[in-house]
Every structure is written in C-alpha cells, then in structure tokens.
C-alpha cells in the first residue's frame, strides 16, 4: 500500500505546531441533467420527466499551512473512477492540491441520472442501433459533469477564509434498518416485505451514529455550513423527477434556521445493507412524504445536538491515502455471453429479479475487463480527535463499525462511494449468506476486510503524527 513517509510526516507536523491558521471555503454548483435523460437506481429504463429539486454538488476546501484538502459531495448514485480521476487530476493541475487530497463522493440518490455502467451502456447501444443516435442523451452529461466539478473545486478553493471546525456526535434510532433478514427456513433475504411472518431477525446491525461538523466563520456570524453524516440509503422518493431525496429536505430544514447563506452537506455513511423500511410497520414508506419525514428528523436531531458542538483544535490538518488491489469475481467467456443474451430481458418478467441482477453484474464485470480492482482509501485528519475516512463502493455497516471500533480517533466519520462506484462490498460472513447484495457484488469475499485494514493503517499513521504535534505544542507552551 502506498503511503507518505513517516519521517517526513513527523517533521511536517512539528512545523504545523507553530499554529498555522485553518482556512476553509464552501461552494455549490448545479449538476442536474436535461429532463428526458435516463434515471439510475433500478433495473429498468426509466426516463426523467421533471425536476423535483435540483441535483447539486457541494465542496468544502480546507487549508492549513502547506496542507490542503478538498471534499466534494454529489447528488448522484455514484461517481465512477473514470470521472473522479479526471476531475481530481485537472483540479490538481489548476490548484496545486495533490489529487490524493481531493475526494469526490456521491450521496447515492436513486433519482439522479444513469450515466455510467453496464445498464447505461446497454440502453445507449440499443438506442443507437435503433435510431442512429441516442435520443435520451442529447448532450454529453459526463463531460458537463466533469467540467462543473472542476469549476466547483476552483470556486471553493478561491473562497478560503479563516474558519473554525466544530464536531458533535449523537445518535438517531428508528430511521435506519438492516434490510437483510434471517428467515424461518434458515435463509437470508433482503427486503422480505412488511409484516412477513417468516422473518426471525435482522441479519446485521445498523449504525445510528449521527455526526455533525460545523464550519464556522467569524465568532458573531451564523455558521457557514454543516456536514451531516448518517448511514442510510437515499431511496425513498422514487418516481421520474430528478431529486436529492431526503438530504434535500434536511437542507431545507437547516436553511430555515439560518438567515445568512448556508451550505448543507450530506455525507452518507456505510449503508450497503441499510434502508428506511421498518418491516414491522404495515404502513407504506415510500414517496415524497417519506423523504420529508427522514430529512426533517435528521434536521431536528442535528438542531438538538448543536449545543454539544465542540471546537476541533486546529493545527493538525493532514491527508493520507493508500491503494489496495481487490480481487474481482471471475466468469468464463460462456457466462459473459449468456449474461449479454439476458440483458434485453432486464426490466421484464421473463427472468426473476435476482437473475436480472446477476446478468447485469456479470455484464458490468465484462465491461471492466480486469481481474483486480485498485481501490483507493483516504483519511483526512481534522484534529487530534476527529478524522474522515473515504471508501469506494456501497459498504456494509459492519465494515464501517469495525473501522470506528479500532480507530484511534474518537470521532471517525466514514464516507462511502468516494472516488469510485464499485458496487456492494459485503462482509465475508454475508457472502456465505447470499441474497441480493451478494449476487450484485463485484468483489470477491475479503475485499471489504482489505479496505478496513487499509483505512485503519492510514488512521494509525495520522494518529502518530497527531501525537507528535501534541507533544510539540506542549513543549512550546512550557
């Protein structure tokens, strides 16, 4: 795994002990595609018919001494490496910020555009064969998205001003549920249906942690923004209108409390096996009303935790990154051919849902044309007790909890779907249980545990340099 040198890190941290001020900048940009574009989130062709609320990308730029970082969060189902790497490299070229210090994550809304992957490729190729062109991709959205994300990063970097970061950790129960259940027949099923009498118990935990990181400007001014981190699938609204799902309602709630310009950032935690459906409740839980309920509940809990916000001691901003090669699942040429033959049946009734999922997954692996996946992990130290970890893919909750349990930082915020969209990343145990997420996963068993190991290595390295900083501070005070 590639990491920065420890000796250089200690020397750098001791330099920071002189008290370089922390600066921050916030920016927002619209990334809504044209109406009529295909939508993501489900296994059939769904065309957008309007805009419920604009899709946005939001950036937080940080600078302290020579160390700089950019965190970007997009209202998209995912951001593949082909997009994020180009944006990060171009932004690095134009700002001087190392690409490894730039993170681009997705909130995972299921009412955004379908602009990458095997399903998009199939629909696109089919439209070109039938029409000579793809009428549902009238513009090059990927090119537009990349340009806007670079522009966003530049804008945030130009907006730097003295700031203070504050952190609070609370919890919120009753919103998130593990969607994998152990059944009476010994199997594990995902989303088995409400009031299903064959359900025994959830097959895994949830993580009720709610983290708040407030970005504060001058003392007497309202906060400039708030990063809210919670682990929950944004798949509540459905329909054919673009929308950011419950994070949009969280934003509206928070902006209603602040008169000045304010940026609400939602950072999705590991929720590959988590959704909002309470199987014991017979009432429907779908649509705009459900998104509003969740967003407002998050906002009210955040508001209640404002009084517990505590300053993150400045003087130790630092970023570490590493890569790990994860083995991908392997299929024969005959299996690839069979999967391609099944693609026209996706969205229909000839194949079962799980057969459709498997065909799509195999076609996606064929599109990747690789035996391993180079996955990047980032760790951002904001202070002696607070760090952010960025992971690719839809991470199972237990993997996120494993990082938090062993992290040397009291406040460890984990962001999934960062810098790449690699599909589901289950635990080894879940691979043995089967069901939807396992059939849809591209990685081999153990891939998630490799990400955990890499993340903990980066956090421990950051912790070592943080302690060096603390000792240097103590010596200066004496």
C-alpha positions, 0 to 999 in steps of 0.5 A: 500500500502506498503511503507518505513517509513517516519521517517526513510526516513527523517533521511536517507536523512539528512545523504545523505546531507553530499554529498555522491558521485553518482556512476553509471555503464552501461552494455549490454548483448545479449538476442536474441533467436535461429532463428526458435523460435516463434515471439510475437506481433500478433495473429498468429504463426509466426516463426523467420527466421533471425536476423535483429539486435540483441535483447539486454538488457541494465542496468544502476546501480546507487549508492549513499551512502547506496542507490542503484538502478538498471534499466534494459531495454529489447528488448522484448514485455514484461517481465512477473512477473514470470521472473522479480521476479526471476531475481530481487530476485537472483540479490538481493541475489548476490548484496545486492540491495533490489529487490524493487530497481531493475526494469526490463522493456521491450521496447515492440518490436513486433519482439522479441520472444513469450515466455510467455502467453496464445498464447505461451502456446497454440502453445507449447501444440499443438506442443507437442501433435503433435510431442512429443516435441516442435520443435520451442523451442529447448532450454529453452529461459526463463531460458537463459533469466533469467540467462543473466539478472542476469549476466547483473545486476552483470556486471553493478553493478561491473562497478560503477564509479563516474558519473554525471546525466544530464536531458533535456526535449523537445518535438517531434510532428508528430511521435506519434498518438492516434490510437483510433478514434471517428467515424461518427456513434458515435463509437470508433475504433482503427486503422480505416485505412488511409484516412477513411472518417468516422473518426471525431477525435482522441479519446485521446491525445498523449504525445510528451514529449521527455526526455533525461538523460545523464550519464556522466563520467569524465568532458573531456570524451564523455558521457557514455550513454543516456536514451531516453524516448518517448511514442510510440509503437515499431511496425513498422518493422514487418516481421520474423527477430528478431529486436529492431525496431526503438530504434535500429536505434536511437542507431545507430544514437547516436553511430555515434556521439560518438567515445568512447563506448556508451550505448543507452537506450530506455525507452518507455513511456505510449503508450497503445493507441499510434502508428506511423500511421498518418491516414491522410497520404495515404502513407504506414508506415510500414517496415524497412524504417519506423523504420529508419525514427522514430529512426533517428528523435528521434536521431536528436531531442535528438542531438538538445536538448543536449545543454539544458542538465542540471546537476541533483544535486546529493545527493538525490538518493532514491527508493520507491515502493508500491503494489496495488491489481487490480481487474481482469475481471471475466468469468464463467467456460462456457466462459473459455471453449468456449474461449479454443474451439476458440483458434485453430481458432486464426490466421484464418478467421473463427472468426473476429479479435476482437473475436480472441482477446477476446478468447485469453484474456479470455484464458490468464485470465484462465491461471492466475487463480486469481481474483486480480492482485498485481501490483507493482509501483516504483519511483526512485528519481534522484534529487530534480527535476527529478524522474522515475516512473515504471508501469506494463502493456501497459498504456494509455497516459492519465494515464501517463499525469495525473501522470506528471500533479500532480507530484511534480517533474518537470521532471517525466519520466514514464516507462511502462511494468516494472516488469510485462506484464499485458496487456492494462490498459485503462482509465475508460472513454475508457472502456465505449468506447470499441474497441480493447484495451478494449476487450484485457484488463485484468483489470477491469475499475479503475485499471489504476486510482489505479496505478496513485494514487499509483505512485503519493503517492510514488512521494509525499513521495520522494518529502518530503524527497527531501525537507528535504535534501534541507533544510539540505544542506542549513543549512550546507552551512550557 
